[in-house]
Amino acid sequence: MLNIFSSIMGIFVLAYINSKVLNFYNDYLVLLTFFLLVIIFLLSSIIAQFLLTRFGHHFVLRLQEYFLKRILDTENLKILELGKAKILASLNNDIKNISFGIMRLPEMLQGFLFAFCASIYIFSLHSLIFLIVFLWLFFAFLISHFIVKYVYHYLNLVRDNEDILQKDYQMVIEGHKELNLSIKRSQLFYEKEFKTHAKLKCINAIKADTLHNLANNLLNAMILALAGLIIYLSLSFSWIKLNEATMVVFIILFIRTPLISAIGALPMILSAKLSFDKINKLNLASYEKDFKEIKEDFSSWKSIELKNISFNYPNSSFALKNINFKINRGELVFCIGKNGSGKSTLSLILSGILRAYQGEMKLDNILLNEENIHIYRKEIGVVFSEFFLFDKVICEEKEKNNLSCWLEILDLNHKVKVQNFTLSTTSLSQGQKKRLALFLTLMEDKKFLILDEFGADQDPLYRNFFYTKLLPLLQKQNYTIFAITHDDKYFYLADRVILMKEGNLKELNQKEIKELNSNIFDQI
C-alpha cells in the first residue's frame, strides 16, 4: 500500500510541476508546497522500501527455519536418496538466491507501479500519445521478455552446475587425504572434472548476464527513442502541444530509471523462483512448527520383535529377506557377517530410523508405526560405524552425578571435561571419539544400545576392557545391547549370536558359537 501511495505521490509531484510550478513560479507558497510534496514522496518511498526489506529478511529467516525443520523431520532414507551435496547446495545457494531475489523485489514492484501510475497521468494529458507510449513500451517489454526467457534458461543451467560443483567441493574436503597421496588422482580430478564443471558454469553465467545486459540496454535505448519520438510528433505534426510533449518526455525520463531497475531485478527474482522450486522438488517432510511431544513412555518394554521384515534400498539389488528376530530386555546379542551382508541395515531398522520396509515391528504387543515410532526412538541409543560427534551433553537428571564416572570408565577423563553441559574438546583419536559418542548416548539414559563395530577403532587393551568389563557392566545396569562385531575371540561372551548372510538372518546355537573357526567363516 505504501508503494502504491509512493508511486501516486511521484506522479502527483510531476502533475504539480505541470499545473502549478510552471505557471505560478513566482508564488513562494507554490514552491513551499512543491518541496513538501517531494518530502512526503521521499519519506513514503523510504518507509515502503524499509518495510519491504524487513519483510524480505524475515521471509528468508522463516524459509531457513522451515527448510531445516523439514530436513530434521524427513525420514533418513529420503535424505540418503537426495544425497548430501544436493541438500547442502539448497542450504547454501538456493536460500542465498531467494534472499537476493527478495531484496530486489522492492525495486521491481516500485518500478512497475511508477510505470502504471505514469501511464494513467499520460492518458489524462493526451489519449493518442498515451496509445503511442503504451504500444512502444509494450513492444519494448515484449522484446525484453523474449530475451529474459533465455536468461531464465541459462540461470537454470547455472543452478544445475552449482549442484555438480557442490559435489566436487565435498569430494575435495572428504577425500583430501587420498588426493594428497596421489598426484595423478588430484590432477585427473582437477583438470578433467572440476575445471570442466567450473568452466561450464562460467559459460552459462556469462550467457545469462550478457542477455540480461542486452535486455537492460535495449529498454534504455527504446525509452530514450520514445522521448525523441514524442518531441518529433509535437514539432512535425502538432499532435500535442510542446509544453504537454515536454511534460510527457519528463515523465518518461522520470520512470526510466525505476523501469530499468525493475527489468534489472528480474533475473535475480527469476533465479529466486528457480531456487524456490528446487527446494520444493526435494520433497522433504511437510513443515511442522513444533517437535512431536512425547507424552507416552515405552521404558518398561520387555522385548522387541521383527516379523517377516523385508527391505531394499532404491536402485540397489541388495535386500533384507523375510527377517524374523526377537531381542529381550537385558540381552547381549552379537551380530556377525561379511561386509554388505545387511548387518547395518538391520540395525537401522531396529533403531526405527529405516521405515520403508515390509513386515511388522513390535515392542511387546505394540505395533510400531508412524504414530508411535518417535516414542520408540526415545529408548534407542546408537553409535554408528560412521558417526557424528556433537559437543553438547543432553543429560537426564539422574545421570548428572555420573558424568565424571562414565568419563573415567570410558578412559576419557584425562582428555575431556564437561563444562555447562558442553564437551571441552572433540579433537581426539577415532577410537576416543567413538567412546565419546557412547558417553553422549549413555547420558541420555537410552536403555537399548546398538553399537556398530564399536571395537574396530579401539586399541587392543581397551577393546578387551570393552568386551569383558564394559558390556557386562551395562547389562547389570539393565541395558539391552545389539552389537555388530567381527571380534571372533569375544563371541562366547554374548547371550546370543546371529549371522547375517546376503540379507538373510540365521541364529547360531551354542555349539556353533563354540566351534567358530575358519570353516565357519568360509561358510559366512
TORTORKOL-514602 format. One record per residue (C-alpha): residue in three letters; x, y, z. Coordinates in steps of 0.001 Angstrom, whole numbers, padded with zeros to 6 digits, always signed. Each point is the difference from the previous one (the first is absolute). Example, Ala and Ser with C-alpha at 12.3 -4.5 7.8 and 13.67 -1.06 7.14 Angstrom:
ALA | +012300 | -004500 | +007800
SER | +001370 | +003440 | -000660
***
This chain:
MET | +000000 | +000000 | +000000
LEU | +002860 | +002352 | +000801
ASN | +001616 | -000803 | -003346
ILE | -003240 | +000854 | -001783
PHE | -000247 | +003224 | +002042
SER | +003647 | +000814 | -000773
SER | -000537 | -000570 | -003745
ILE | -003125 | +002196 | +000003
MET | +001917 | +002696 | +001895
GLY | +002802 | -000140 | -002601
ILE | -002443 | +000614 | -002828
PHE | -001843 | +002601 | +002095
VAL | +003288 | +001919 | +000351
LEU | +000365 | -000047 | -003806
ALA | -003612 | +001160 | -000436
TYR | +000595 | +002787 | +002513
ILE | +003059 | +001164 | -001967
ASN | -002107 | +000034 | -003166
SER | -003065 | +001739 | +001464
LYS | +001498 | +002325 | +002632
VAL | +003780 | +000387 | -000053
LEU | +000175 | +000768 | -003760
ASN | -002859 | +002529 | +000264
PHE | +000463 | +001540 | +003456
TYR | +003770 | -000141 | +000424
ASN | +000040 | +003425 | +001765
ASP | -002323 | -001261 | +002751
TYR | +002140 | -001080 | +002965
LEU | -002919 | -001930 | +001488
VAL | -000067 | -002137 | -003164
LEU | +003735 | -000622 | +000359
LEU | -000420 | -000869 | +003697
THR | -002869 | -002391 | -000816
PHE | +002127 | -001572 | -002738
PHE | +002870 | -000725 | +002406
LEU | -002480 | -001344 | +002587
LEU | -001387 | -002414 | -002628
VAL | +003541 | -001097 | -000891
ILE | +000740 | -000683 | +003714
ILE | -003233 | -002049 | +000334
PHE | +000969 | -001919 | -003163
LEU | +003508 | -000615 | +001385
LEU | -001213 | -001162 | +003434
SER | -002688 | -002292 | -001438
SER | +002578 | -001564 | -002370
ILE | +002544 | -000518 | +002796
ILE | -002545 | -001498 | +002429
ALA | -001508 | -002234 | -002719
GLN | +003429 | -001330 | -000990
PHE | +000956 | -000485 | +003662
LEU | -003145 | -002010 | +000729
LEU | +000476 | -002115 | -003124
THR | +003656 | -000557 | +000893
ARG | -000931 | -001020 | +003536
PHE | -002679 | -002302 | -001379
GLY | +002579 | -001521 | -002376
HIS | +002528 | -000734 | +002737
HIS | -002676 | -001495 | +002265
PHE | -001249 | -002072 | -002936
VAL | +003505 | -001417 | -000537
LEU | +000321 | -000655 | +003762
ARG | -003280 | -001936 | -000013
LEU | +001089 | -001873 | -003122
GLN | +003254 | -001053 | +001714
GLU | -001926 | -001116 | +003098
TYR | -002614 | -001864 | -002057
PHE | +002586 | -001684 | -002228
LEU | +002212 | -001225 | +002832
LYS | -003016 | -001217 | +002005
ARG | -001247 | -001888 | -003068
ILE | +003425 | -001659 | -000355
LEU | -000119 | -001017 | +003676
ASP | -003498 | -001477 | -000439
THR | +000813 | -001859 | -003246
GLU | +000594 | -003745 | +000144
ASN | +003642 | -001066 | -000196
LEU | -000508 | -002049 | -003168
LYS | -001229 | +003089 | -001886
ILE | +003080 | +001939 | +001154
LEU | +002214 | -002841 | -001271
GLU | -001804 | +000066 | -003368
LEU | +000440 | +003752 | -000401
GLY | +003678 | -000029 | +000980
LYS | +002015 | +002414 | +002089
ALA | +001133 | +002188 | -002932
LYS | -003516 | +000799 | -001229
ILE | -001246 | +000934 | +003481
LEU | +003078 | +002141 | +000734
ALA | -000414 | +001738 | -003365
SER | -003545 | +000936 | +000964
LEU | +001055 | +001147 | +003479
ASN | +002829 | +002117 | -001418
ASN | -000896 | +001101 | -003530
ASP | -003796 | -000202 | -000179
ILE | -000711 | +001877 | +003210
LYS | +002637 | +002603 | -000979
ASN | -001645 | +000429 | -003433
ILE | -003437 | +000348 | +001567
SER | +001423 | +002573 | +002416
PHE | +001463 | +002072 | -002861
GLY | -003226 | -000321 | -001998
ILE | -002148 | +001172 | +002897
MET | +002336 | +002976 | +000528
ARG | -000481 | +001041 | -003646
LEU | -003780 | -000369 | +000190
PRO | -000566 | +003608 | +001230
GLU | +001851 | +001363 | -003068
MET | -002136 | -002020 | -002390
LEU | -003234 | +000801 | +001804
GLN | +000744 | +003732 | +000212
GLY | +001162 | +000180 | -003640
PHE | -003155 | -001574 | -001414
LEU | -002266 | +001994 | +002326
PHE | +001671 | +003220 | -001125
ALA | -000523 | -001007 | -003636
PHE | -003674 | -000825 | +000637
CYS | -000733 | +003291 | +001792
ALA | +001944 | +001955 | -002624
SER | -002048 | -001641 | -002768
ILE | -003237 | +001181 | +001630
TYR | +001328 | +003553 | +000203
ILE | +001164 | -000019 | -003645
PHE | -003505 | -001242 | -000981
SER | -001517 | +002990 | +001834
LEU | +002283 | +002330 | -002004
HIS | -000529 | -001493 | -003490
SER | -001670 | -003310 | -000880
LEU | +001667 | -000407 | -003439
ILE | +003481 | +000616 | +001415
PHE | -000857 | -002463 | +002789
LEU | -000824 | -002629 | -002653
ILE | +003341 | +000625 | -001760
VAL | +001898 | -000167 | +003315
PHE | -001901 | -003146 | +001019
LEU | +000627 | -001820 | -003297
TRP | +003656 | +001051 | -000067
LEU | +000670 | -001144 | +003595
PHE | -002051 | -003159 | -000539
PHE | +002173 | -000843 | -003013
ALA | +003143 | +000784 | +002057
PHE | -001152 | -002274 | +002831
LEU | -000942 | -002729 | -002472
ILE | +003544 | -000036 | -001360
SER | +001448 | +000162 | +003554
HIS | -002258 | -002861 | +001081
PHE | +001173 | -002108 | -002951
ILE | +003621 | +000610 | +001018
VAL | -000723 | -000587 | +003714
LYS | -001438 | -003455 | -000854
TYR | +003476 | -000987 | -001163
VAL | +001495 | +001627 | +003106
TYR | -002238 | -002297 | +002057
HIS | +001154 | -003010 | -002051
TYR | +003691 | +000727 | +000616
LEU | -000603 | +000776 | +003683
ASN | -001610 | -003442 | +000257
LEU | +003132 | -001550 | -001500
VAL | +002185 | +002011 | +002415
ARG | -002022 | -001365 | +002913
ASP | +000484 | -003582 | -001235
ASN | +003728 | +000698 | -000389
GLU | +000090 | +001166 | +003648
ASP | -001327 | -003412 | +001121
ILE | +002833 | -001714 | -001856
LEU | +002617 | +002401 | +001395
GLN | -001335 | -000605 | +003495
LYS | +000797 | -003700 | -000483
ASP | +003503 | +000956 | -001160
TYR | +000578 | +002153 | +003089
GLN | -001270 | -002818 | +002220
MET | +002331 | -002445 | -001752
VAL | +003029 | +002253 | +000567
ILE | -000726 | +000406 | +003729
GLU | -001010 | -003597 | +000787
GLY | +002632 | -001589 | -002250
HIS | +002796 | +002478 | +000755
LYS | +002357 | -002586 | +001533
GLU | -000349 | -002366 | -002948
LEU | +000467 | +002834 | -002507
ASN | +003141 | +001108 | +001856
LEU | +001438 | -003485 | -000417
SER | -000648 | -000198 | -003758
ILE | +001142 | +002823 | -002278
LYS | -001473 | -001836 | -003009
ARG | -003425 | -000249 | +001671
SER | +000181 | +003661 | +001088
GLN | +000952 | +001091 | -003517
LEU | -002691 | -002147 | -001616
PHE | -002657 | +001367 | +002354
TYR | +001149 | +003627 | -000330
GLU | +000632 | +000088 | -003747
LYS | -002700 | -002328 | -001351
GLU | -002840 | +000368 | +002494
PHE | +000105 | +003179 | +002095
LYS | +001307 | +002376 | -002714
THR | -002488 | -001404 | -002528
HIS | -002924 | +000509 | +002380
ALA | +001197 | +003467 | +001114
LYS | +000554 | +001116 | -003607
LEU | -003474 | -001165 | -001010
LYS | -001548 | +002017 | +002835
CYS | +002103 | +003019 | -001017
ILE | -001162 | -000233 | -003640
ASN | -003664 | -000297 | +000985
ALA | +000321 | +002892 | +002478
ILE | +001613 | +002199 | -002679
LYS | -002835 | -000797 | -002424
ALA | -002626 | +000806 | +002661
ASP | +001660 | +003302 | +000982
THR | +000606 | +001019 | -003645
LEU | -003653 | -000531 | -000913
HIS | -001058 | +001832 | +003156
ASN | +002185 | +002977 | -000913
LEU | -001373 | -000101 | -003562
ALA | -003566 | +000197 | +001341
ASN | +000941 | +002893 | +002300
ASN | +001818 | +002033 | -002655
LEU | -002669 | -000667 | -002614
LEU | -002708 | +001273 | +002343
ASN | +002112 | +003052 | +000853
ALA | +000542 | +000831 | -003680
MET | -003672 | -000500 | -000894
ILE | -001154 | +002303 | +002821
LEU | +002393 | +002733 | -001204
ALA | -001221 | -000563 | -003573
LEU | -003591 | +000353 | +001240
ALA | +000829 | +003379 | +001569
GLY | +001426 | +001165 | -003321
LEU | -003037 | -001321 | -001881
ILE | -002426 | +001981 | +002217
ILE | +001896 | +003255 | -000642
TYR | +000115 | -000773 | -003746
LEU | -003774 | -000629 | -000152
SER | -000617 | +003248 | +001827
LEU | +002245 | +002105 | -002230
SER | -000717 | -001653 | -003371
PHE | -003708 | -000910 | +000215
SER | -001219 | +002119 | +002939
TRP | -001740 | -003067 | +001479
ILE | +000703 | +001393 | +003446
LYS | +000966 | +003404 | +001350
LEU | +003690 | +000475 | +000607
ASN | -000445 | +000621 | +003751
GLU | -002083 | -003198 | +000304
ALA | +002535 | -001920 | -002107
THR | +002768 | +001309 | +002257
MET | -001963 | -001177 | +003036
VAL | -000517 | -003470 | -001529
VAL | +003725 | -000232 | -000755
PHE | +000722 | +001157 | +003544
ILE | -002254 | -002804 | +001356
ILE | +001615 | -002609 | -002287
LEU | +003485 | +001020 | +001124
PHE | -001223 | +000025 | +003621
ILE | -001173 | -003640 | -000190
ARG | +002984 | -001126 | -002093
THR | +002286 | -000801 | +002955
PRO | -002667 | -001868 | +002058
LEU | -001001 | -001972 | -003107
ILE | +003584 | -000997 | -000798
SER | +000463 | -000983 | +003682
ALA | -003169 | -002091 | -000234
ILE | +001280 | -001796 | -003104
GLY | +003420 | -000318 | +001670
ALA | -001590 | -001676 | +003009
LEU | -001798 | -002592 | -002142
PRO | +002915 | -002478 | -000432
MET | +000664 | -000037 | +003749
ILE | -003704 | -000515 | +000721
LEU | -000159 | -002719 | -002663
SER | +003065 | -001605 | +001592
ALA | -001786 | +000173 | +003363
LYS | -003025 | -001733 | -001542
LEU | +002274 | -002711 | -001399
SER | +001537 | -000526 | +003432
PHE | -003410 | -000073 | +001642
ASP | -001120 | -002671 | -002490
LYS | +003221 | -001957 | +000662
ILE | -000750 | -000077 | +003726
ASN | -003580 | -001140 | -000603
LYS | +001151 | -002743 | -002391
LEU | +002050 | -001568 | +002807
ASN | -003332 | -001323 | +001347
LEU | +001047 | +000323 | +003624
ALA | -002441 | -000584 | +002836
SER | -002740 | +002583 | +000400
TYR | +000797 | +002834 | +002380
GLU | -001172 | -000380 | +003582
LYS | +000759 | +002845 | +002364
ASP | +000615 | -002087 | +003106
PHE | +001778 | -003258 | +000696
LYS | -002221 | -002904 | +000930
GLU | -000788 | +000071 | +003670
ILE | +000736 | -003343 | +001626
LYS | -002576 | -000603 | +002721
GLU | -000057 | -003798 | -000121
ASP | +002758 | -002136 | +001445
PHE | +001304 | -003313 | -001363
SER | +002791 | -000304 | +002578
SER | -001470 | -003124 | +001617
TRP | +000201 | -002054 | -003206
LYS | +000902 | -003707 | +000230
SER | +000785 | -000983 | -003606
ILE | +000380 | +001305 | -003545
GLU | -001051 | -002236 | -002871
LEU | +000397 | +000147 | -003776
LYS | -002531 | -002067 | -001950
ASN | +000522 | -000851 | -003672
ILE | +002021 | +003153 | -000629
SER | +001162 | +000603 | -003573
PHE | +001765 | +003130 | -001220
ASN | +001954 | +001202 | -003024
TYR | +001702 | +003302 | -000769
PRO | -001194 | +001885 | -003122
ASN | +002129 | -000703 | -003092
SER | +001786 | -002855 | +001761
SER | -000151 | -003758 | -000378
PHE | +000725 | -000540 | +003728
ALA | -002954 | -000980 | +002172
LEU | -000826 | -001316 | +003460
LYS | -002167 | -003052 | -000467
ASN | -002724 | -001138 | +002367
ILE | +001837 | +000812 | +003246
ASN | -001446 | -001442 | +003206
PHE | +001835 | +001028 | +003140
LYS | -000774 | +000702 | +003639
ILE | +002163 | +001611 | +002666
ASN | -000968 | -000062 | +003663
ARG | +000626 | +002646 | +002620
GLY | +003490 | -000289 | +001509
GLU | +001442 | -002268 | -002728
LEU | +003392 | +000396 | -001631
VAL | -000275 | -001002 | -003665
PHE | +002937 | -000060 | -002408
CYS | -000709 | +000392 | -003714
ILE | +002682 | -001377 | -002331
GLY | +000444 | -000353 | -003747
LYS | +001955 | +001171 | -003015
ASN | +000060 | +003602 | -001124
GLY | -003170 | +000766 | -001959
SER | -001917 | -002903 | +001515
GLY | -002689 | +002280 | +001522
LYS | +001239 | +000477 | +003580
SER | -000133 | +003798 | +000013
THR | -003309 | +000068 | -001881
LEU | -001483 | -002337 | +002605
SER | +001286 | +002283 | +002780
LEU | -001584 | +003046 | -001703
ILE | -003352 | -001775 | -000104
LEU | +000383 | -001047 | +003644
SER | +000738 | +003614 | +000922
GLY | -003176 | +001225 | -001753
ILE | +001978 | +002160 | -002454
LEU | -000854 | -002026 | -003137
ARG | -003750 | -000267 | -000401
ALA | -000631 | -000984 | -003647
TYR | -000160 | -003725 | +000614
GLN | -002517 | -002794 | -000390
GLY | -001044 | -001951 | +003066
GLU | -000598 | +000951 | +003623
MET | +002072 | +001311 | +002870
LYS | -001412 | -000341 | +003499
LEU | +000963 | +001296 | +003414
ASP | -001554 | -002624 | +002291
ASN | -003515 | -000158 | -001522
ILE | +000055 | +003565 | -001404
LEU | +000260 | +000291 | -003770
LEU | +002499 | +002743 | -000860
ASN | -001198 | +002417 | -002694
GLU | +000161 | +003665 | -001045
GLU | -002067 | +001071 | +003012
ASN | +002206 | -001513 | +002713
ILE | +003444 | -000548 | -001552
HIS | +001284 | +003276 | +001537
ILE | -000880 | -001360 | +003466
TYR | +001918 | -003200 | -000769
ARG | +003054 | +001948 | -001213
LYS | +000195 | +001658 | +003407
GLU | +001109 | -003378 | +001391
ILE | +002717 | -000625 | -002619
GLY | +003625 | +001080 | +000184
VAL | +002241 | -000676 | -003014
VAL | +003709 | +000414 | -000609
PHE | +000308 | -000377 | -003759
SER | +003133 | -001225 | -001749
GLU | +000016 | +003395 | -001775
PHE | -001223 | +002262 | +002784
PHE | -000240 | +003747 | +000562
LEU | +001307 | +001370 | +003289
PHE | -002005 | +002829 | +001584
ASP | +001542 | +002191 | +002711
LYS | -003118 | +000487 | +002165
VAL | -000843 | -002441 | +002799
ILE | -003715 | -000759 | +000399
CYS | -000174 | -001365 | +003491
GLU | -002837 | -001611 | +001909
GLU | -000372 | +001354 | +003528
LYS | +000963 | -003309 | +001575
GLU | +003155 | -000204 | -002152
LYS | +001495 | +003397 | +000928
ASN | +002049 | -001440 | +002841
ASN | +001371 | -002745 | -002270
LEU | +001647 | +002291 | -002571
SER | +003540 | -000295 | +001372
CYS | -000523 | -003673 | +000877
TRP | -000882 | -000965 | -003590
LEU | +002863 | +002084 | -001394
GLU | +002357 | -001964 | +002251
ILE | -001493 | -003368 | -001005
LEU | +000376 | +000958 | -003667
ASP | +003604 | +001110 | +000677
LEU | -000741 | +003578 | -001090
ASN | +000268 | +001854 | +003320
HIS | +003569 | +001108 | -000738
LYS | -001025 | +001345 | -003443
VAL | -003498 | +001446 | +000329
LYS | -001843 | +002133 | +002551
VAL | -003670 | +000961 | +000052
GLN | -000607 | +003692 | +000649
ASN | -003564 | +001360 | -000049
PHE | -001057 | -003207 | -001766
THR | +002504 | +000663 | -002810
LEU | +002972 | -002234 | -000831
SER | +003323 | +001780 | +000435
THR | +001317 | -001615 | -003208
THR | -000880 | -002487 | -002729
SER | +003502 | +000021 | -001541
LEU | +000871 | -003592 | +000841
SER | +001093 | -003200 | -001686
GLN | -002695 | -001969 | -001848
GLY | -000266 | -002599 | +002774
GLN | -000334 | +002695 | +002678
LYS | -002603 | +001830 | -002086
LYS | -002026 | -003195 | -000214
ARG | +000194 | -000397 | +003787
LEU | -001102 | +003616 | +000348
ALA | -002987 | -000715 | -002271
LEU | -000908 | -002884 | +002322
PHE | +000371 | +002350 | +002983
LEU | -002521 | +002454 | -001525
THR | -002425 | -002872 | -000627
LEU | +000337 | -001336 | +003543
MET | -000695 | +003461 | +001444
GLU | -003387 | +000010 | -001710
ASP | -000790 | -003224 | +001902
LYS | -001112 | -001926 | -003089
LYS | -000306 | -003606 | +001140
PHE | +000250 | -001744 | -003379
LEU | +003513 | +000474 | -001423
ILE | +000893 | -000814 | -003608
LEU | +003760 | +000020 | -000525
ASP | +001290 | -000328 | -003575
GLU | +003615 | -001243 | -000065
PHE | +000769 | +001804 | +003270
GLY | +003141 | -002026 | +000657
ALA | +001454 | +000516 | -003495
ASP | +001719 | +003330 | +000806
GLN | +001057 | -000850 | +003574
ASP | +003511 | -000982 | +001045
PRO | +000360 | -003683 | +001073
LEU | +000055 | +000887 | +003703
TYR | -003203 | +002041 | -000013
ARG | -001662 | -002408 | -002447
ASN | +000517 | -002791 | +002544
PHE | -001341 | +002269 | +002763
PHE | -003038 | +000861 | -002153
TYR | -001004 | -003618 | -000568
THR | +000941 | -001541 | +003350
LYS | -000806 | +002853 | +002425
LEU | -002102 | +002766 | -001562
LEU | -002648 | -002104 | -001740
PRO | -000648 | -002141 | +003135
LEU | -000183 | +003216 | +002073
LEU | -002604 | +001441 | -002382
GLN | -002006 | -003223 | +000179
LYS | +000004 | +000182 | +003806
GLN | -001473 | +003488 | -000325
ASN | -002883 | -001402 | -002062
TYR | +001302 | +001048 | -003420
THR | -000939 | -002090 | -003035
ILE | +002827 | -000165 | -002543
PHE | +000002 | -000854 | -003686
ALA | +003645 | +000075 | -001122
ILE | +001255 | -000437 | -003565
THR | +003484 | -001481 | +000243
HIS | +002747 | -001950 | -001743
ASP | +001957 | -000697 | +003202
ASP | -000406 | -003793 | -000012
LYS | +002094 | -000557 | +003149
TYR | -002776 | +001625 | +002085
PHE | -003019 | -001734 | -001541
TYR | -000308 | -002330 | +002997
LEU | -000976 | +002989 | +002178
ALA | -003291 | +000593 | -001827
ASP | -003334 | -001397 | +001123
ARG | -000792 | -000605 | -003657
VAL | +001816 | +000321 | -003321
ILE | -001813 | +000606 | -003281
LEU | +001545 | -000350 | -003437
MET | -000945 | +002214 | -002962
LYS | +000703 | -001423 | -003440
GLU | -001175 | +001639 | -003253
GLY | -002950 | +001647 | +001758
ASN | -001066 | -003150 | +001857
LEU | +000154 | -000491 | +003772
LYS | +001004 | -003183 | +001787
GLU | +000340 | -000411 | +003757
LEU | +002998 | -002133 | +001029
ASN | -000404 | -002576 | +002768
GLN | +002469 | -000437 | +002869
LYS | +001878 | -002766 | -001797
GLU | +000475 | +002126 | -003104
ILE | +001187 | +002934 | +002126
LYS | +002576 | -002180 | +001787
GLU | +001193 | -001490 | -003248
LEU | +000429 | +003317 | -001803
ASN | +003156 | -000424 | -002059
SER | +001242 | +000522 | -003539
ASN | -002486 | -002552 | -001360
ILE | -002926 | +002000 | +001408
PHE | +001406 | +003167 | -001537
ASP | +000346 | -001781 | -003315
GLN | -003711 | -000708 | +000260
ILE | -000676 | +003637 | +000912
***
